[in-house]
Structure formats: C-alpha cells, structure tokens
C-alpha cells in the first residue's frame, strides 16, 4: 500500500479516525496520524484510491 500526497485528483482531507477500504482486496485502513503536508491526500491500495468506509 502506498500513500500519495498532494495529487490534483484528491477529493478531501483525511481526518484522524477516518476509515478507508480497498474495493479490490478488502483491506481497511484507519488514520492514526494526519500528515499535515498538504490539504488533501489519496490513499492508494492495489493501484486504486481507497474509499471512505461508512
């Protein structure tokens, strides 16, 4: 899993406690620390942007 910060296609800021899931493999990620380097981040897994888990 890789995290890319600062890309133009990022949709919103990840907040502490936010959960994201990968539609391809089912991995779930919980944000413990916010990077603070930019306003938006993409969290990438299996080559796709992870989606917020509801």
C-alpha positions as a LaTeX table, in Angstrom:
\begin{tabular}{lrrr}
\hline
Residue & $x$ (\AA) & $y$ (\AA) & $z$ (\AA) \\
\hline
Unk1 & 0.00 & 0.00 & 0.00 \\
Unk2 & 1.28 & 3.44 & $-0.87$ \\
Unk3 & 0.12 & 6.89 & 0.07 \\
Unk4 & 0.47 & 9.77 & $-2.37$ \\
Unk5 & 0.12 & 13.28 & $-1.01$ \\
Unk6 & $-0.62$ & 16.42 & $-2.96$ \\
Unk7 & $-2.11$ & 14.95 & $-6.13$ \\
Unk8 & $-4.65$ & 17.05 & $-8.01$ \\
Unk9 & $-7.25$ & 14.27 & $-8.09$ \\
Unk10 & $-7.52$ & 14.04 & $-4.29$ \\
Unk11 & $-11.05$ & 14.64 & $-3.12$ \\
Unk12 & $-10.86$ & 15.56 & 0.56 \\
Unk13 & $-8.72$ & 15.71 & 3.67 \\
Unk14 & $-8.25$ & 12.53 & 5.68 \\
Unk15 & $-9.08$ & 13.14 & 9.33 \\
Unk16 & $-7.86$ & 11.27 & 12.39 \\
Unk17 & $-10.08$ & 8.25 & 12.99 \\
Unk18 & $-11.28$ & 8.09 & 9.36 \\
Unk19 & $-11.53$ & 4.57 & 7.93 \\
Unk20 & $-10.86$ & 3.67 & 4.31 \\
Unk21 & $-11.41$ & 0.38 & 2.49 \\
Unk22 & $-9.97$ & $-1.15$ & $-0.67$ \\
Unk23 & $-12.62$ & $-2.48$ & $-3.06$ \\
Unk24 & $-10.10$ & $-4.88$ & $-4.64$ \\
Unk25 & $-8.68$ & $-6.73$ & $-1.60$ \\
Unk26 & $-10.86$ & $-5.59$ & 1.32 \\
Unk27 & $-8.04$ & $-4.02$ & 3.36 \\
Unk28 & $-9.31$ & $-1.44$ & 5.87 \\
Unk29 & $-7.08$ & 1.45 & 6.99 \\
Unk30 & $-7.71$ & 3.72 & 9.98 \\
Unk31 & $-5.98$ & 7.11 & 10.03 \\
Unk32 & $-3.96$ & 7.48 & 13.25 \\
Unk33 & $-1.80$ & 10.46 & 12.27 \\
Unk34 & $-2.63$ & 13.12 & 9.70 \\
Unk35 & 0.41 & 14.05 & 7.61 \\
Unk36 & $-0.27$ & 17.81 & 7.57 \\
Unk37 & 1.91 & 18.31 & 4.48 \\
Unk38 & $-0.99$ & 19.29 & 2.19 \\
Unk39 & $-4.74$ & 19.86 & 2.33 \\
Unk40 & $-5.63$ & 16.62 & 0.52 \\
Unk41 & $-4.24$ & 13.06 & 0.24 \\
Unk42 & $-5.03$ & 9.95 & $-1.75$ \\
Unk43 & $-4.63$ & 6.61 & $-0.01$ \\
Unk44 & $-3.81$ & 4.04 & $-2.70$ \\
Unk45 & $-4.10$ & 0.25 & $-2.43$ \\
Unk46 & $-3.96$ & $-2.31$ & $-5.28$ \\
Unk47 & $-3.47$ & 0.61 & $-7.68$ \\
Unk48 & $-6.81$ & 2.27 & $-6.80$ \\
Unk49 & $-7.82$ & 5.09 & $-4.48$ \\
Unk50 & $-9.30$ & 3.70 & $-1.25$ \\
Unk51 & $-12.86$ & 4.77 & $-0.46$ \\
Unk52 & $-14.14$ & 6.06 & 2.89 \\
Unk53 & $-15.80$ & 3.29 & 4.91 \\
Unk54 & $-19.23$ & 4.13 & 6.26 \\
\hline
\end{tabular}
